[in-house]
Amino acid sequence: WQRNNLWVLNEALSTGARNVTLIALWNGQRGDGPGGTSDMITRAGDRGAETRVLDTTALFNLAASEKG
């Protein structure tokens, strides 16, 4: 996953576009290493891309369904 994430990010940034935005569906939890959503969001931000996170926990009401 890490290699594919970096390739996609590099392709987007290498086009010369003035504005690149990463839109990520994410539950906010850290993964188990490089290549996960958290890693991609961090790398995109470090390279100047804007990031927009759609919180899957809120979108799919996961917190309420887990409580009962």
RAJONOR-V889057 format. One record per backbone hydrogen bond with DSSP energy under -0.5 kcal/mol. CO is the residue of the C=O (numbers start at 1). NH is the residue of the N-H. Records with the same first field share a line. If there is no record, write none. Layout:
CO = NH, NH
This chain:
1 = 5
2 = 6
3 = 7
4 = 8
5 = 9
6 = 10
7 = 11
8 = 12
9 = 13
10 = 14
11 = 15
12 = 15, 17
13 = 16
20 = 50
21 = 23
22 = 24, 52
24 = 26, 54
26 = 56
33 = 36
36 = 40
37 = 41
38 = 42
39 = 43
40 = 44
41 = 45
42 = 46
43 = 47
44 = 49
45 = 48
50 = 22
52 = 24, 54
53 = 55
54 = 26, 56
55 = 59
56 = 60
57 = 62, 63
58 = 61
61 = 65
62 = 66
63 = 67
64 = 68
